[in-house]
Amino acid sequence: MTKFKLEYIWLDGYKPTPNLRGKTLVKEFDAFPQLEQLPLWGFDGSSTMQAEGSSSDCVLKPVAVYPDPERKNGVLVLCEVMMPDAKTPHASNTRASIADDDGAWFGFEQEYFFYQNGRPLGFPEAGFPAPQGPYYCGVGFGNVGDIARKIVEEHLDICLAAGINHEGINAEVAKGQWEFQVFGKGSRKAADEIWLARYLLQRLTEKYGIDVEYHCKPLGDTDWNGSGMHANFSTAYMREVGGKEYFESLMAAFAEARADHIAVYGPDNHMRLTGKHETASIHQFSYGVADRGASIRVPHSFVNNDYKGYLEDRRPNSKGDPYQIAAQILKTISTVPTDVEKQMKAA
């Protein structure tokens, strides 16, 4: 028997977006534990904005398990928060709101800033560095400094060792700004792994004395890019059938649901979605082929493949909850009937 360190990770009840929480349970197993072997575990919800002190018990339900490369015999246990009956999802449990769809694929592009001493990493103590231009995918001390690349490379290795489908990294447009990408098949997989990758990044930066800033426009109304979390999405129907008529109906549905999407696409998005810095206006819905200034960018490959494939919603921001984002995208898609559904209604 081996004693394993089970790090139970969950989202708290803070709004408009939750924080990550984690605590360790030490438990013996014959081998690396499988999901069905992991017990439910309680926590004090009154300390996480998820319960009152007079009735503070909440329950952690394991939903995904990964090895923890940074701890000997370590296990990362992603959890949903449940009510005391262990059956009813807590009101803060946004993962439970996502429609089950094995054919849904998501890819999230997580942008963020490294912050130290209240400023982006690499910024002078007063004022600003040289304007944007050389930092995007940049190289060299003057562009990326001497710490950031070490962190992002270490984070990449940790995520890959944990089995997270981390697909790449790059320095972003603003100094001190970086991005990583996660892809997953199934309606929850990519969102699960974005939260786990965020957890691992925030835990990693502790030893460097650096914070991760997810706010979508931390430098305010300046000529510095904000941070997004572009959502690339498709369903089996979009990939295999598609068609121009279906695509146009889908875009009409997204336009109709504009306010519903903005409501869950991350706080303070009005500061980022200004029509500047490769963003669309928060007040209008738009789409365009290869247009990074549109709400939804339509890849050339999508059009060239008879309107089949994936689309990129560029409006979600870096602090958004990927569970809520995925849930809303699938909800809007579900309002658009497919040819099969049309034929069934006609019959």
SULBELRA-V492782 format. One line per field, one symbol per residue. phi: phi as a letter, one per 20 degrees, with the letter a starting at -180 (. if undefined). psi: psi as a letter, one per 20 degrees, with the letter a starting at -180 (. if undefined). burial: + if it has 16 or more other ideal C-beta (glycine too) atoms within 10 Angstrom, else -. A space follows every 10 residues. Layout:
phi = ???
psi = ???
burial = ???
//
This chain:
phi = .cedeeeedb dedfcfcfde cbbddebebf bgfegfeeff bebeffecmc aeffbefcce dfcbcbfdfe cflecedfce edfgfmdeff geefffeeff bfeedccdde eadecblmcg gnfffcmcfg ggqeeflfbo gfecmdcgff fffffgffff ffnfefdrba fdfefndcbc cccbeofdgf fgffffffgf fffffgfemc dddegfbfem ececgeddcg debbdgfffd dlofffgfff ffffffegff fgfdeofmff feedndlmce ffecdbbafl efddfcedfg ffffdllcpd cdeeegdfef efffffffff ffgfeefegf fffffff
psi = qpoqoooppr pajqqiqrqq qqqpppqpqh rpqrgiipqq qrrniiijkj rqhimiprpp opiqpqqoii ppkqppopqq prrhijhppq hinhhiippp nhippqppno qrqpqpkjqq piqrhqbqaq rqfihpkrqq ghhiajgghg ghgggggggg hijpmpirqq qahqpjprqq qpqqpqiigh gghgghhggh ghhgigiikq qpoiqimhjb mrlpqaprmp opqrrhghhh fcqgggghhg hhhhghjghh ghhjjqqkih hgmiirllqr phiqprqqpk oijrgppoqh hggikllqcr qoojhprhjq ohghgggggh gghiioqrhg hghghh.
burial = ---+-+++++ +++---++-- +-----+-+- --+----+-- +-+-+--+-+ +----+-+++ ++++++-+-- ---+++++++ +++------+ -+++++-+-- +--+++++++ ++++++--++ +++-----+- -+--++-+-- --+++-+++- ++-+++-++- -+-++++-+- ++++++++++ ++++-+++++ ++++++++++ +++++----+ +++++++++- ---+++++++ +++++-++-- -+---++--+ +--++-++-- ++-+++--+- +++---+-++ -+--+-+--- ---+++++-- -+----++++ ++++++++++ ++++++++++ +++--+-+-- -------
//
